[in-house]
Amino acid sequence: QVQFVESGGGLVQPGGSLRLSCVASGSISSIYWMAWYRQAPGKQREVVAHITNSGSTTYADSVKGRFTISRDNAKNTMYLQLSSLKPEDTAYYYCNLVPPVQTSWGQGTQVTVSS
């Protein structure tokens, strides 16, 4: 089963930007549907954005217009560009398939938006 490693998180001021990366342990070219998820303290994990193999994207209303998901099958990598960040975007961000596979969850990357 494919494993994912997320990176790129950090501490950023409101209005700032980050670019998250998700590297798969194997080829993602045959994976039709992938997503970025996030989990804020005390809250359930939620879908932030997902992307198909053909590049079709969907976003949660809370991030629409601010986040951009993309994937590079040749590099077995998926990205999430975060812009105009808000304190409520603070969370651990994870990548996985859609629907998620329990054994594929990585450690996540922490994003903290604070002044």
Secondary structure, DSSP 4 states (H G I P E B T S, - for coil): ---EEEE--EEE-TT--EEEEEEESS--TT--EEEEEEE-TTS--EEEEEEETT--EEE-TTTTTTEEEEEEGGGTEEEEEE-S--GGG-EEEEEEESSPPGGG----EEEEE--
